[in-house]
C-alpha cells in the first residue's frame, strides 16, 4: 500500500480551530448574545413604556383583526389577528442593535484603520522620496565620474 501525504481529518480540524478567525468568531457570538440581552432590556424597559404613554405598555399587544370576531388573548383568542406590535418591537430592537454596533464599533474601527492606512502611505511616500533622491545623487556621481574620465582621456 502507498502512503498518502494528505492530512488526516483530525489534523485538518485542528488546523481549522487554530486559525485566529475561529476564536474571534466565537468571541463575537458570545458578546453578541450578551449585547442582545442589553438591547432587549432597553426596548422593554425604556422604548415600550415610552410607546405605552400613547397606548398599551407592551408592543406585543398591538394587533389588527383580519377576520373577526377577534376576542380573547393567547390560546383563547378567536379570529385572525395580525400581531404587528411584535414585529414593530423586533424591528426597534434590530435598529437599536445596528445603530449601537455601527456607532460604537464599526465607525471608530473604520476611522482607526483609515488613520493607520494614512500613516502607512505617508511612510511609503517618505521612503519613495528618499529612494528617488538617492537615485538622483547616484546618477549625478556617475555623470561626474564619466565627465572626469572623458576630460582625462582627451589630455595627451
N, C-alpha and C positions, 0 to 999 in steps of 0.2 A: 504494500500500500504506500502511496505517496503522501507525504505530509503537506498539509495546506498551510500557507502563511497568513491565512485570514484570521483576524482577531476573533476570539470567542464571543459569544453573546454577552457573557459576564463582563469581559473587558470593554466591549462597546458600551454597555450600560454604565460601567464605572467611569469611562471617559465622558459620557453624556452628563453624569452627575457632577463631575469635577469641573465642568465648564462654569465660568463665573456667572453667566446669564441665568442658569437654572436656579442658583441660590438667590440672585436678585429678584427673579420672578416669584419665588416662594415668599420672600420677604414682602414684596409688593402685594401679594394676595392677602397675607395676614394683616398688613397695615390697612389695606383697602377694606377688609371686613370690619376692623375696629373703627375705621373712619365712617363707614356706613352707619354704624350704631350711633355715632355722634350726630350725623346729619338727620337720621330718623328722629332722634330726640329733639333736635332743633325744630323740625317740621311739626312734630306732635306737641311740643311744649310752647312754641312761640308762634309759628305760622298758623296752625289750626285755631288757636284762641283768637288771633287777630281776625281771621276769617269768620270765626264764631261770633265776633262782635256784630256782624251783619246777618248772621243766620245761626246755624247749629254749630256746636263746638267741634264736631268731628266731620272731616270732609267725606268720610265713608258713608255718612247718612244722606248725602246729596244724591238724588236719583230722579229719573223721569220714568213715567209709566208709559210703556209702549203699547201694551194691550191690557186693558182693565178688566175687572176692578183690581187695583193694586192696594192691598191691605196687609197688615202684619209685617213682621220683620223676621229675618233669619230663615229657618226651615219652615216656619208657619206662613211665610209670605205667599200671597196669591198674585196672579197676573204676571206679566212680563215686564221686568224693570231693566233699565239701562243705568248701571251704577257709575255715572260719570264722576262722582266725587272721589272715588278711589283712584280713578285714572288721573284726576287733577292732582291728588296728593302724591302719587308716584311721579308725575311729571315735575312737580315742585321739588321733590327730593332729588330727582335727577339733575335738574337745573342748578340747584344749590351745590350739589356734589361737583358738577362740572365746573361751576364758577370758582369754587374753592380750590379745586385741583389746578385749574388754569392760572388763577391769580397768585396762589401761594406756592405752586410747584413748577409749572411749565414756564410761565413768563420769567420768573427770576432765573431759572436754569438757562433759558434761551439768551437772556441778557449776559449771563456769566460766560456762556460759550462764545457769544459774539465778541466779548472783550478779549477772551483768550485767543480767538482767531485773529483779531486785530493786532494783538501783541506779537503773535507768531509771524504775521505778514510784515509787521514793522521790523522784526529781527531779520527776516529774509531780505527785505529791501535794503537794510543796512549792510548785510553781507554781500549783496549784489553790487552795491556802490563800492565797497571795499575791493571786491574782486575786479570790478571794471577798472578802478583806479590803479590797482596793482598791475593789471594787464597793460594799461597805458604806460605806466612807468617802465615796465619791461620792454615795451616797444620803443620807447624813447632811448633807453640804454642800448638796445640793438641798433637803432638808427645811428646813434653817436659812435658806436664801435665800427659800424660799416663806414661811416664818414671818415673816421680816423684811419682805417685801413686803406680806404680809397685815396686819401691825401698822402699816406705813407708810400704807396706804390708808385705814385706819379713822380716822386723825387728820385733823381739818379744816385 
